[in-house]
Amino acid sequence: MNYLLNTYARFDVAFVKGENATLWDKEGNEYIDFTSGIGVVSVGHSNVRLANAICDQANRIIHISNLFRIPPQEKLAEMLIVRSPMEEGGVFFCNSGAEANETALKIARKYGEVNGEIKRYKVITLENSFHGRTISTLKATGQPKFHQYFGPFPDGFEYAKNIKDIYNRIDDKTIAVMIELIQGEGGVNPFDKEEIQELEKELRKRDILLIVDEVQTGIYRTGEFLASNLYEITPDIITLAKGLGGGVPIGAVLTNLTDVLKPGDHGSTFGGNYLSTRVGIEVLYILDDYYKSSQLKETIEYFEAKLLEVAREFPDKFDSVSGIGLMRALRAHSSEIRDEVVKRAFENKVLVLKAGSNSVRFLPPLTITYKEIDEGFDRLKDALKDDS
Ligand SMILES: *Cc1c(COP(=O)(O)O)cnc(C)c1O
C-alpha cells in the first residue's frame, strides 16, 4: 500500500473471491458481507447473470464515446424513467454519485439563469446530508467537518436544520432544494413522508426545483425502485449511482426538465458507455425479478426482524433500529460503542459499516439469502457478547 495515498482507514484484509453476500480472503477465511461495497453490489458478488452480461458486452464493444448513438444507453434511460415516478423525462449518464449531483446542480443553475427576470442560483441542502466529494458537492454536503481545508467553495449553498427550516431559508434567489429522503452517510435518518409531500407541493408552487439525491436510496434499496416511489413524490431531478451498476461505475440523472441542457452544456467521456449501461440493464432485470416475486419484501422483513432482535438483546449498546428496506442501522448509545461494535464484528467475520456519529449501518446485497442473514447475525451477536 506504500504507493497509495493515505485517504482511507482500511481494514487489513484483501478479499479474493465473493459469492452473493459471502467473501473469502486469501487464507480462505469466510466473511458475511452486510456492506455490499457501500450499497453498490446490489445483486451480490459474482452474480452469474451480471458476469455473463459483462463478458458478452466486453466481447462486442465496451466504449465508443457519446459522439455516436449507444443503444443500451437509450434502453437503460427508458427503463429508469418508466420505473421512476416521472411520467416522462430524460436521463444523463455519468460515472459516480458526486458527478450525478454535479449534473443536477448544473441543470438547476441553468434553469435558474434562463427562467425569470433575475438569476436564481441558490441551492438549499440539509445539515447532516452527504452529496459527494467534488468541490461543489462537498459544499452541498451539510457537514462542516468535510469543509475544512478545501475552500474557497462555489457560492450559493445554504443549509437548513430540518425540512421545516427549508421554508425559512428560501428567498428570491433560491432555485432548488436538494435532499436525500433517507440520509445515509449522515446516520440512516428517514424523513417523514407527509413532510416531504408537503415540501414537494410548496416548492412546486414557488417554481423551486426539488432535487432528490437517491445515490444510496435508489435501485430497490428501500424495497421500492426509488425512495421517491415509496414517498409518492415526483422530484424535478433524481440522481442515482451506487446500486445501479452492481459494482461497475455508473451514475445517472433523471429529470423532467428535458430541454434545459443543450449540446455543449455538459458531458462525460465515459458516461453511459456500452459496458456500464448494459450492466445497468441487467441489474434492473435481476432486481425486477426479485421485486415482482416478493422475494425482496420477504428478505427485508426477515432482516428487519433480526435487527430488532439484536436491539432487544443488547439494550446496553443500542437505543433503536432505524432505516427502511435494506438500508438500516442500529443506533448505538455512543460513537465509542459504535466503533467497538464495528471492530468486533470484523474480528468475528461479519462486515458492517459506520454512519453518522453513532450508527452501525447495514447495506447488504439485495439478493442476500436467509442463510447468509442468519450466519451474519449469529456472528454479530457473538461479537456483542464477548464483553470483557
Ligand atoms: C455515496 C453517496 C454520494 C457520492 O457518491 P460517489 O459515487 O462516491 O461520488 C452522494 N450522495 C449520496 C446520498 C451518497 O450516499
Ligand as a Chemical Component Dictionary entry (heavy atoms), coordinates in Angstrom:
data_LIG
# 
_chem_comp.id                   LIG 
_chem_comp.type                 NON-POLYMER 
_chem_comp.pdbx_formal_charge   0 
_chem_comp.three_letter_code    LIG 
# 
loop_
_chem_comp_atom.comp_id 
_chem_comp_atom.atom_id 
_chem_comp_atom.alt_atom_id 
_chem_comp_atom.type_symbol 
_chem_comp_atom.charge 
_chem_comp_atom.model_Cartn_x 
_chem_comp_atom.model_Cartn_y 
_chem_comp_atom.model_Cartn_z 
_chem_comp_atom.pdbx_ordinal 
LIG C1 C1 C 0 -22.260 7.797  -1.820 1  
LIG C2 C2 C 0 -23.108 8.983  -1.986 2  
LIG C3 C3 C 0 -22.733 10.051 -2.837 3  
LIG C4 C4 C 0 -21.393 10.081 -3.524 4  
LIG O1 O1 O 0 -21.276 9.080  -4.473 5  
LIG P1 P1 P 0 -19.843 8.789  -5.146 6  
LIG O2 O2 O 0 -20.150 7.736  -6.169 7  
LIG O3 O3 O 0 -18.926 8.341  -4.072 8  
LIG O4 O4 O 0 -19.389 10.058 -5.760 9  
LIG C5 C5 C 0 -23.611 11.096 -2.989 10 
LIG N1 N1 N 0 -24.799 11.122 -2.363 11 
LIG C6 C6 C 0 -25.197 10.136 -1.545 12 
LIG C7 C7 C 0 -26.539 10.195 -0.895 13 
LIG C8 C8 C 0 -24.364 9.031  -1.320 14 
LIG O5 O5 O 0 -24.742 8.068  -0.484 15 
# 
loop_
_chem_comp_bond.comp_id 
_chem_comp_bond.atom_id_1 
_chem_comp_bond.atom_id_2 
_chem_comp_bond.value_order 
_chem_comp_bond.pdbx_ordinal 
LIG C1 C2 SING 1  
LIG C2 C3 SING 2  
LIG C2 C8 DOUB 3  
LIG C3 C4 SING 4  
LIG C3 C5 DOUB 5  
LIG C4 O1 SING 6  
LIG O1 P1 SING 7  
LIG P1 O2 DOUB 8  
LIG P1 O3 SING 9  
LIG P1 O4 SING 10 
LIG C5 N1 SING 11 
LIG N1 C6 DOUB 12 
LIG C6 C7 SING 13 
LIG C6 C8 SING 14 
LIG C8 O5 SING 15 
# 
